Amino acid sequence: MDGQDVFATVRENSFWGEVVTELMADTRMEGVHWRLEGKDANWFFLDERYIRLNTSADKILDREVQGPFLTAELSCYEEDSVYRIMVEILNENDNAPVFAANSVHSLTISELTPVDTVVFTVLATDADNDKIIYSIDQTSKPNADYFKVILPNSGEVILSKPLDYETITTLSVTIHASQEMNTAEHFSTSTNITIFVLDGDDQYPQFLPCMLLLQNETNRVCTSPVYAVNVTEGEEDIVLDFSPGPIHAVDGDRGLNSRVSYAIVSQAYQDDDPRKYSLASVLVRFVAVNQFPPEFEMAEFQGFVTGGKSPVSLVNTYGNRALMLHVHDQDFNHGFNPMIYYTFSPKSKHTDIYRITQEGLLIAWTDHLQPQEKHVLEIWLRRRYKGQMDPLERGCVAQGKHPNV
């Protein structure tokens, strides 16, 4: 009597038997028959005066599946009356956000991209239609330092520091998508983005070898070497053999490797951008021609060894003066060549007893000598010329005599 439609609410994921509504009628009256019918009637059952929820472990009430409303009809057969039942399913935060299938997973960015440029955008959706906020995982440093999110709800990721292909070519960053909720249920998800840095034309040519001036985690600074070569007077139409290595420069942009040209004005520049150039110094030394061989002042030198307490002694000559092998080289001022080297001839014996210094002094081990011995030593000399050793020059005979008799 005077019945009315039923309007109620129930939260999704509610358990079996939860009361949907209480009827203002006695469903146990004799002769009165009540029945639930309609599209969603299987979600409910009558329990005396109560309409209860009919769910199970395999039959979960989900707003995202069943929709926002459930509808059914309650029939009373004594009066032949039909009343509508409309139940709104209240949403709960029971779905995690998901990145869109077409979201970016890898991309290429030029190292010339300006800071504060939006380099990529991510998009995640939530079946509960919650707002999503995006953030960068700061544990992925130092790569994370290159990016930032200004507007958390936009999904736009901005370049925060300059890229440098010569320092790092690949970056990896993790983006989090979280629900903007103040509830106990707070879901999030993440995705990894790989960024490949494209080389840009921002480096000048570099002369090799690199003379390292500064190097740290982010920078490597080289200075150009000084190329040097010796040229002998009178030489012409020759290829100059520079040190350290030939004059050579490469494009500082390794990924571009633009062709490099050279000019005698002491610079190397890119063919496609002459404004990008580098300078190197070249030192050419002109060396006089080797016209005269070095000569001993005498064909034969005589020396004596005096025994004493010391096991080592200089070889002396007349006047109790140290024997010194004098050599004259007309290619040098005053005949003195500082690049003369002395060595014993392979034919010389007793070389285990004597040593010759760079200055031309002879040293003897006196404890290896016997009285009245006479030793003949043949000494060769040579000079260093243009980095090479001249052929040996033969020239000196020395005698040793023990005077302890």
C-alpha positions in Angstrom: 0.0 0.0 0.0 1.4 3.4 -0.9 4.6 1.7 -2.1 7.4 3.6 -4.0 10.5 3.0 -6.1 13.7 2.0 -4.3 16.8 4.2 -4.7 20.0 3.1 -2.9 23.8 3.1 -3.0 26.4 0.5 -2.4 30.2 0.6 -2.7 31.9 -1.5 -5.3 33.8 -4.5 -4.0 31.2 -4.9 -1.2 30.8 -8.3 0.4 27.9 -10.9 -0.1 24.8 -10.2 2.0 25.5 -6.5 2.5 22.1 -4.7 3.0 21.2 -2.6 -0.1 17.9 -1.3 1.4 15.1 -2.2 3.9 11.6 -2.4 2.7 8.7 -0.6 4.4 6.5 -3.7 4.0 5.9 -7.0 5.7 7.0 -9.5 3.0 5.7 -12.4 5.2 2.0 -11.4 4.7 -0.1 -14.4 3.7 -1.1 -14.3 0.0 1.4 -11.7 -1.0 4.2 -12.8 -3.3 7.4 -10.8 -3.8 9.9 -11.3 -6.6 13.0 -9.7 -8.0 13.2 -9.4 -11.8 14.9 -7.4 -14.4 18.4 -6.9 -16.0 20.5 -6.9 -12.8 18.2 -8.9 -10.5 20.9 -11.6 -10.1 23.0 -9.1 -8.1 20.3 -9.0 -5.3 18.2 -11.4 -3.1 15.3 -10.9 -0.7 15.8 -11.7 2.9 12.5 -11.0 4.6 12.3 -7.2 4.6 15.8 -6.7 3.3 17.3 -6.5 -0.2 20.8 -7.8 0.1 23.8 -7.9 -2.3 24.5 -11.2 -4.1 28.2 -11.5 -4.7 30.9 -14.2 -4.5 34.6 -14.7 -5.0 34.0 -15.1 -8.8 31.4 -12.4 -8.9 32.8 -9.1 -7.7 30.9 -5.9 -7.9 33.1 -3.5 -10.0 31.9 -0.1 -11.1 34.4 -0.2 -14.0 32.8 -3.4 -15.3 29.1 -3.2 -14.4 28.8 0.5 -14.9 27.6 3.2 -12.4 24.1 1.7 -11.8 22.4 -1.6 -11.2 18.6 -1.8 -12.0 16.0 -4.4 -11.1 12.2 -4.6 -10.5 10.5 -5.7 -7.3 7.0 -7.2 -8.1 4.1 -7.7 -5.6 1.7 -10.2 -7.0 -1.3 -9.7 -4.7 -1.6 -6.1 -5.8 0.0 -6.8 -9.2 2.4 -3.9 -8.4 5.9 -3.4 -9.8 8.4 -1.1 -8.1 11.8 -0.1 -9.7 15.0 -0.7 -7.8 17.9 1.5 -8.8 21.2 1.1 -7.0 24.2 3.4 -7.6 27.6 1.7 -7.4 29.9 4.1 -5.5 33.4 4.2 -6.9 36.4 3.1 -4.9 40.1 3.5 -5.7 40.8 0.0 -6.7 42.7 0.4 -10.0 46.3 1.3 -10.6 47.2 3.8 -13.4 48.5 2.4 -16.6 50.8 4.0 -19.2 49.2 4.3 -22.6 50.2 1.7 -25.1 51.6 4.3 -27.4 53.7 6.0 -24.7 57.2 6.8 -25.6 59.8 4.2 -24.5 62.9 5.6 -26.4 63.7 8.7 -28.4 66.6 10.6 -29.9 67.5 14.2 -28.8 70.1 16.5 -30.3 72.7 17.6 -27.9 72.0 21.2 -29.2 68.4 21.0 -27.7 68.0 24.2 -25.6 67.4 23.8 -21.8 63.7 24.1 -20.7 62.5 22.5 -23.9 59.8 19.9 -23.6 61.6 16.8 -24.9 58.9 14.2 -24.5 55.4 13.7 -22.9 54.1 10.6 -21.1 50.4 9.7 -20.5 48.9 7.3 -18.0 45.3 6.5 -17.5 43.3 5.3 -14.5 40.1 3.2 -14.7 38.8 5.0 -11.6 39.3 8.3 -13.5 41.6 9.6 -10.8 43.9 12.5 -11.5 47.5 11.4 -12.3 50.7 13.2 -11.2 54.0 12.5 -12.9 57.5 12.6 -11.3 61.1 11.6 -12.1 62.8 8.9 -10.1 65.7 10.7 -8.5 67.5 7.5 -7.7 68.4 7.2 -11.4 71.1 9.9 -11.0 73.1 11.4 -12.6 70.8 10.9 -15.6 67.8 12.2 -13.7 69.5 15.6 -13.3 69.0 16.2 -17.1 65.2 16.3 -16.8 62.4 17.8 -14.7 58.6 17.9 -14.6 57.3 21.5 -14.2 53.5 20.7 -14.3 53.0 17.4 -12.4 49.6 16.7 -14.1 50.7 17.4 -17.7 53.2 14.5 -18.2 55.5 17.0 -20.0 59.2 16.3 -19.3 61.6 19.2 -19.8 65.4 19.3 -20.4 67.0 20.8 -17.3 70.7 20.9 -18.2 72.7 20.9 -21.5 73.4 17.7 -23.2 76.9 16.8 -24.4 77.4 14.0 -26.9 81.2 13.9 -26.2 80.4 13.2 -22.5 77.4 10.9 -22.6 75.6 9.4 -25.5 72.8 7.5 -23.8 70.5 8.4 -20.9 68.0 6.4 -19.0 65.3 7.8 -16.7 62.4 6.4 -14.8 59.0 8.2 -14.8 56.5 7.5 -12.0 52.7 8.0 -12.5 50.8 8.2 -9.2 47.2 8.8 -8.3 46.5 12.1 -6.8 44.6 10.7 -3.8 44.5 11.2 -0.1 43.2 7.7 0.6 44.6 4.6 2.0 44.5 3.1 -1.4 47.2 4.9 -3.4 48.5 3.2 -6.5 51.3 4.1 -8.9 53.2 2.7 -11.8 56.5 3.5 -13.6 58.1 3.3 -17.0 61.7 3.5 -18.2 62.6 6.0 -21.0 65.9 5.6 -22.9 67.2 8.8 -24.5 69.8 8.6 -27.3 71.9 11.8 -27.6 72.4 12.9 -31.2 75.8 14.5 -31.9 75.5 18.2 -32.8 78.1 20.4 -34.6 79.3 22.2 -31.4 83.0 21.1 -31.2 86.0 22.6 -33.0 88.6 20.5 -34.8 91.3 19.0 -32.5 94.9 18.4 -33.3 96.3 15.1 -32.4 97.8 13.8 -30.2 95.7 15.3 -27.4 97.8 17.2 -24.9 95.5 16.7 -22.0 95.0 19.9 -20.0 91.9 19.0 -17.8 89.8 15.9 -17.4 87.0 15.2 -14.9 83.6 13.4 -15.0 82.1 15.9 -17.4 84.9 17.6 -19.3 88.0 16.7 -21.2 90.1 19.6 -22.4 93.0 19.2 -24.8 95.6 21.7 -26.0 97.2 21.5 -29.4 100.7 19.9 -29.6 103.8 21.7 -30.9 104.9 19.8 -34.0 108.7 19.9 -34.5 111.1 18.8 -37.2 114.8 19.3 -38.1 115.7 20.3 -41.7 119.3 20.2 -42.9 120.5 23.1 -45.0 120.4 22.4 -48.7 117.5 19.9 -48.5 114.5 20.5 -50.7 111.4 18.8 -51.9 111.3 16.5 -48.9 108.4 15.4 -46.7 108.9 16.8 -43.2 108.8 14.1 -40.6 107.2 15.9 -37.6 107.2 14.9 -34.0 105.1 13.9 -32.1 103.6 12.3 -35.1 102.4 13.9 -38.4 100.2 17.0 -38.3 96.7 15.7 -38.0 93.4 17.0 -36.7 89.9 15.5 -36.4 86.5 16.9 -35.9 85.7 17.3 -32.2 82.2 16.0 -32.9 82.9 12.3 -33.0 79.5 11.4 -34.2 79.7 13.8 -37.2 83.4 13.4 -38.1 83.3 16.3 -40.6 86.1 16.6 -43.1 89.0 18.8 -41.9 91.1 20.9 -44.2 94.5 22.6 -43.4 96.0 25.9 -44.3 99.6 27.1 -44.0 98.2 30.0 -41.9 98.4 27.6 -38.9 94.8 26.5 -38.6 92.6 23.5 -39.3 89.0 24.2 -40.1 85.8 22.2 -41.0 84.9 22.2 -44.7 81.2 22.7 -43.9 81.8 25.4 -41.3 85.1 27.4 -41.7 84.2 29.4 -38.6 85.1 26.3 -36.6 88.9 26.1 -36.6 91.8 25.3 -34.4 95.4 26.4 -34.3 98.6 24.5 -33.8 102.3 25.6 -33.7 104.9 24.1 -35.9 108.6 24.4 -35.1 111.1 23.9 -37.9 114.8 23.8 -36.9 117.4 24.3 -39.6 120.5 22.2 -39.1 123.9 22.7 -40.7 125.2 20.1 -43.1 127.4 17.4 -41.6 130.5 18.1 -43.7 133.4 16.9 -41.6 134.1 13.8 -39.7 135.3 14.1 -36.1 139.0 13.5 -35.5 141.2 12.6 -32.6 143.8 15.2 -31.9 146.4 12.4 -31.9 146.6 9.0 -33.5 147.9 7.5 -30.3 147.6 8.4 -26.6 149.8 7.0 -23.9 148.7 6.6 -20.3 149.8 5.1 -17.0 148.0 3.5 -14.1 149.5 4.0 -10.6 148.7 1.4 -8.0 147.3 2.5 -4.7 144.8 1.8 -2.0 141.8 2.6 -4.1 140.7 -0.3 -6.4 139.7 2.3 -9.0 142.0 4.9 -10.6 142.0 7.4 -13.5 144.5 6.7 -16.3 147.1 9.5 -16.3 149.5 10.7 -18.9 152.8 12.6 -18.7 153.0 15.3 -16.2 150.8 13.4 -13.8 147.8 14.7 -15.7 144.6 12.8 -16.3 144.5 11.3 -19.8 141.7 12.9 -21.8 140.8 11.9 -25.3 140.4 15.1 -27.2 138.3 15.2 -30.4 137.9 18.0 -32.9 134.8 18.4 -35.1 134.9 21.2 -37.7 131.1 21.3 -38.1 130.9 23.0 -34.6 132.2 26.3 -33.4 135.6 25.9 -31.8 135.6 22.3 -32.9 133.7 21.0 -29.8 130.9 18.6 -30.5 128.8 17.8 -27.3 127.2 14.8 -29.0 130.4 12.6 -29.3 130.2 9.1 -27.9 133.1 6.8 -27.2 133.1 3.0 -27.3 135.7 0.2 -27.3 136.5 -1.6 -30.5 135.3 -5.2 -30.6 138.9 -6.1 -31.2 140.1 -4.6 -27.9 140.9 -6.8 -25.0 140.8 -6.1 -21.3 137.7 -4.0 -21.7 136.5 -5.5 -18.5 139.2 -3.6 -16.7 138.6 -0.1 -18.3 135.7 2.2 -18.6 135.5 5.4 -20.7 133.4 8.4 -19.7 131.4 10.8 -21.9 134.1 13.4 -21.3 136.8 11.1 -22.7 138.4 10.0 -19.4 139.7 6.5 -18.9 139.0 4.7 -15.6 140.8 1.4 -14.6 140.2 -1.2 -11.9 143.7 -1.4 -10.4 143.1 -4.6 -8.5 142.8 -6.4 -11.9 146.3 -5.2 -13.1 149.7 -6.9 -12.8 153.1 -5.1 -12.8 154.7 -4.4 -16.2 151.5 -5.2 -18.1 150.9 -3.3 -21.3 147.4 -3.0 -22.6 146.5 -1.7 -26.1 142.9 -0.4 -26.4 141.4 0.7 -29.6 138.6 3.3 -29.1 136.0 4.3 -31.6 134.0 7.4 -31.5 130.7 8.4 -33.2 128.4 11.4 -33.0 124.6 11.7 -32.9 123.2 13.4 -36.0 119.5 14.1 -36.8 118.4 11.6 -34.2 120.7 8.9 -35.7 124.2 7.7 -34.8 127.0 8.4 -37.4 129.1 5.4 -38.4 131.9 4.6 -36.0 135.2 6.6 -36.3 138.3 4.7 -35.4 141.0 6.7 -33.7 142.7 6.2 -30.4 145.2 3.8 -28.8 145.8 3.9 -25.0 148.5 2.1 -23.0 148.3 1.0 -19.4 151.3 0.2 -17.2 151.5 -0.9 -13.5 154.5 0.9 -11.8 154.8 -1.2 -8.6 158.2 -2.6 -9.6 
